[in-house]
Amino acid sequence: MFYGGIIDFKYKIDKPNLFCCPEIGASPFWKGILWACKAAQMGYLWRIGNGRQIRFWEDHWFGNTSLAVQYGPLYVIVNEKGKTIADCWDGVELKFSFRRTVSTQMMQMWEEILGLASSIHFTEDQDSVIWEFNTNGIYSVQSLYVVISFRGVQQIHTPVVWSLLIPSRVQVFLWLLCNNRILTRDNLGKRRNVEDKSCLFCAEPESVKHLFFECCVATNTWLICSDILQIHLSDFESVARWWLCRKKHTITNMCTSAVIWSIWKLRNPMCF
């Protein structure tokens, strides 16, 4: 308890939680702990209790990542960064202000966040952490080892594609997708001038994320696939998370890989 009190006093691990401790002025020992925390952040999900330890924007408590990532344009201009859920939500309104007026698109994002906040229900329990890389939600060293390599924290989905029971050509394609190297029109624009950067299926700008997960064709395809497989599939994270348990979810991974491959073949039948 004595050493715990010293650590808490020096690094403020409960203000509001361990994942936001500063590295400036930290000892090599504590920097090592924070390095492991960066890897752990890939697999944890906060469960809301009293809301006093979870940062509204920066911590992962809804969806596949933090709201700061999901709603980046709003996060950039919000004044109250680092606030906990309990600090900014009183059950009726969100206590945020912005540095400038927001566009129509940002207003739609804000309305989505308001709808999300209305679903929050506080309890008297403390906020807790769920470990997403184990089916029982409990942390294990083995599951964290999958996330960490001796060279540092790496993208966990990329190396797993080589172990999936799918054709080698599709493995290569998934590796390119993970690294954003597929020649969608935004990536082609980095190499040469592309006059029309819109998606072939709709009028939105084409990117890897848009083509495979946000386009009307992809969205409807994933809805059908979700209904058949009885799991939620809507974005890269919700698809790639099943790769980590490749032996248990072989059929699921075959089906989702086939969907991704088919979207690309439909978009460009001459490729591969």
C-alpha positions in Angstrom: 0.0 0.0 0.0 2.9 2.3 0.8 4.5 1.9 -2.6 1.2 2.1 -4.2 0.6 5.5 -2.5 3.9 6.8 -3.8 3.2 5.8 -7.3 -0.3 7.3 -7.2 1.1 10.5 -5.7 3.9 10.8 -8.3 2.1 9.6 -11.5 -1.6 10.3 -10.6 -2.8 6.9 -11.9 -6.3 7.6 -10.7 -6.7 11.0 -12.3 -8.7 9.7 -14.0 -7.0 6.4 -14.9 -3.7 4.7 -15.6 -4.0 5.0 -19.4 -3.5 8.8 -19.3 -0.4 9.0 -17.0 2.3 11.4 -18.4 5.7 10.1 -19.5 7.5 13.4 -19.0 9.8 13.0 -16.0 8.9 9.4 -15.5 11.5 6.8 -14.4 12.7 4.1 -16.9 10.7 1.6 -14.9 7.5 3.6 -15.2 8.1 4.3 -18.9 8.2 0.5 -19.3 4.8 0.1 -17.7 3.4 2.9 -19.8 4.8 1.1 -22.9 2.9 -2.0 -22.0 -0.2 0.1 -21.4 0.0 1.3 -25.0 -0.3 -2.3 -26.1 -3.1 -3.0 -23.6 -5.1 0.0 -24.9 -5.6 -2.0 -28.1 -7.6 -4.6 -26.2 -9.4 -2.9 -23.4 -13.0 -1.6 -23.3 -14.3 0.4 -20.4 -17.6 -0.6 -18.8 -19.3 2.4 -17.3 -20.1 2.5 -13.6 -20.0 5.9 -11.9 -18.2 7.4 -14.9 -15.5 9.0 -12.8 -12.5 7.2 -14.4 -13.4 7.1 -18.0 -12.5 10.1 -20.2 -15.4 10.9 -22.5 -13.4 11.5 -25.7 -10.1 9.7 -25.2 -11.0 6.4 -23.7 -12.5 3.4 -25.5 -15.9 2.8 -24.0 -18.2 2.6 -27.1 -17.7 1.1 -30.5 -14.4 -0.1 -31.8 -12.2 2.8 -30.7 -12.4 6.1 -28.7 -14.9 8.9 -29.6 -11.8 11.1 -30.3 -11.1 8.8 -33.3 -14.7 8.1 -34.3 -15.6 11.8 -34.2 -12.2 13.4 -34.9 -13.5 16.7 -36.5 -15.5 17.5 -33.4 -12.7 16.4 -31.0 -10.2 18.8 -32.7 -12.4 21.9 -31.9 -13.8 20.9 -28.5 -12.5 22.9 -25.6 -13.1 20.3 -22.8 -10.6 17.6 -23.6 -9.7 15.0 -21.0 -13.0 15.3 -19.1 -14.5 12.2 -17.6 -18.0 11.0 -18.5 -19.3 12.0 -15.0 -17.9 15.5 -15.4 -19.5 16.2 -18.8 -22.8 14.3 -18.7 -25.4 15.1 -16.0 -28.1 12.8 -17.4 -29.7 15.7 -19.4 -27.1 17.5 -21.4 -23.5 17.3 -22.4 -21.3 20.1 -21.0 -19.1 20.8 -24.0 -18.2 24.0 -25.9 -16.4 24.4 -29.2 -13.9 26.9 -30.5 -15.9 27.7 -33.6 -19.3 27.1 -35.1 -19.8 23.6 -36.6 -20.8 22.6 -40.2 -23.9 20.7 -41.0 -21.9 17.4 -41.1 -20.4 18.1 -37.7 -23.9 18.9 -36.4 -25.0 15.5 -37.5 -22.0 14.0 -35.6 -23.0 16.0 -32.5 -26.6 14.7 -32.7 -25.2 11.2 -32.8 -23.1 11.8 -29.8 -26.1 13.3 -27.9 -28.0 10.1 -28.8 -25.1 8.0 -27.5 -24.9 10.0 -24.3 -28.6 9.5 -23.6 -28.0 5.8 -23.3 -25.5 6.2 -20.4 -26.8 5.0 -17.1 -24.6 5.5 -14.1 -24.4 3.1 -11.2 -22.7 3.2 -7.8 -20.0 0.8 -8.9 -16.6 1.9 -10.1 -15.8 1.9 -13.8 -14.2 -1.4 -14.9 -12.2 -2.7 -17.8 -13.0 -5.6 -20.1 -10.3 -7.3 -22.0 -11.5 -7.9 -25.6 -8.8 -10.3 -26.7 -10.2 -13.1 -24.5 -13.7 -14.4 -24.8 -14.2 -14.3 -21.0 -13.2 -10.6 -20.9 -10.3 -11.3 -18.5 -6.8 -10.2 -19.2 -4.1 -12.9 -19.7 -0.4 -12.6 -20.5 -0.7 -14.9 -23.5 -3.3 -12.7 -25.1 -1.2 -9.5 -24.5 1.8 -11.3 -26.0 -0.1 -11.5 -29.3 -0.3 -7.7 -29.3 3.3 -7.0 -28.4 6.5 -7.9 -30.3 10.0 -7.4 -29.1 10.4 -4.5 -31.5 7.5 -2.6 -30.0 3.8 -2.2 -30.3 2.6 -3.3 -33.8 -0.7 -3.5 -35.7 -2.0 -6.9 -34.5 -4.1 -7.8 -37.5 -1.5 -7.5 -40.2 0.7 -10.6 -39.4 -2.4 -12.8 -38.7 -3.6 -12.7 -42.3 -0.8 -15.2 -43.2 -2.3 -17.8 -40.9 -5.9 -17.6 -42.3 -7.2 -20.6 -44.2 -7.8 -18.6 -47.4 -6.0 -18.6 -50.8 -2.6 -17.0 -50.8 -3.7 -14.3 -53.3 -6.4 -13.2 -50.9 -3.9 -13.2 -48.0 -1.7 -10.8 -50.0 -4.7 -8.7 -50.7 -5.7 -8.5 -47.0 -2.2 -7.6 -46.1 -2.3 -4.7 -48.6 -5.7 -3.7 -47.2 -4.3 -3.7 -43.6 -1.5 -1.4 -44.7 -3.7 0.9 -46.8 -1.7 0.0 -50.0 -4.6 -1.1 -52.2 -4.8 1.1 -55.3 -8.0 2.9 -54.5 -8.4 6.3 -56.2 -7.1 8.2 -53.1 -3.9 6.1 -53.1 -3.5 6.5 -56.8 -3.7 10.2 -56.4 -0.6 10.1 -54.2 1.3 8.7 -57.3 -0.2 10.6 -60.2 -2.9 13.1 -61.0 -6.4 11.5 -60.8 -9.1 13.8 -62.0 -12.1 11.7 -60.7 -11.5 10.4 -57.2 -15.1 9.4 -56.6 -16.2 5.9 -55.8 -17.4 3.8 -58.8 -20.5 2.8 -56.8 -21.4 6.2 -55.5 -20.3 9.9 -55.6 -18.2 9.9 -52.4 -14.4 10.1 -52.5 -13.0 6.6 -52.8 -10.6 5.3 -50.1 -10.0 1.8 -48.6 -12.3 2.5 -45.7 -15.0 3.9 -47.9 -14.9 1.3 -50.6 -15.0 -1.8 -48.3 -17.0 -0.5 -45.4 -18.8 2.8 -45.9 -20.1 2.7 -49.5 -23.7 1.8 -50.0 -22.7 -1.5 -51.8 -20.4 -2.5 -48.9 -22.8 -1.4 -46.2 -25.7 -3.5 -47.6 -23.3 -6.5 -48.2 -22.1 -6.4 -44.6 -25.7 -6.2 -43.3 -26.6 -9.4 -45.2 -23.4 -11.1 -44.0 -24.1 -10.1 -40.4 -27.6 -11.5 -40.6 -26.3 -14.8 -42.0 -23.3 -15.2 -39.6 -25.3 -13.8 -36.6 -22.4 -11.4 -35.7 -22.0 -7.6 -36.1 -19.9 -6.7 -39.1 -19.7 -3.1 -40.2 -16.1 -1.9 -40.3 -12.5 -3.2 -40.4 -12.2 -3.7 -36.7 -15.4 -5.7 -36.4 -14.2 -8.0 -39.3 -10.5 -8.3 -38.4 -11.1 -9.1 -34.7 -12.2 -12.6 -35.7 -8.8 -13.2 -37.4 -7.2 -13.3 -33.9 -9.1 -16.5 -33.1 -8.6 -18.0 -36.5 -9.0 -21.7 -35.6 -12.2 -21.2 -33.8 -13.7 -18.9 -36.4 -12.4 -20.4 -39.6 -15.7 -20.3 -41.5 -16.4 -16.7 -40.4 -13.0 -15.6 -41.6 -13.4 -17.4 -45.0 -16.8 -15.7 -45.5 -15.6 -12.2 -44.6 -12.5 -12.5 -46.7 -14.6 -13.6 -49.6 -16.8 -10.5 -49.1 -13.8 -8.1 -49.1 -12.3 -9.9 -52.2 -15.6 -9.8 -54.0 -16.1 -6.1 -53.5 -12.7 -5.4 -55.0 -13.3 -7.8 -57.9 -16.7 -6.1 -58.5 -15.0 -2.7 -58.4 -12.1 -3.7 -60.6 -12.5 -7.1 -62.3 -9.1 -6.8 -64.1 -7.1 -6.7 -60.8 -5.3 -9.9 -59.7 
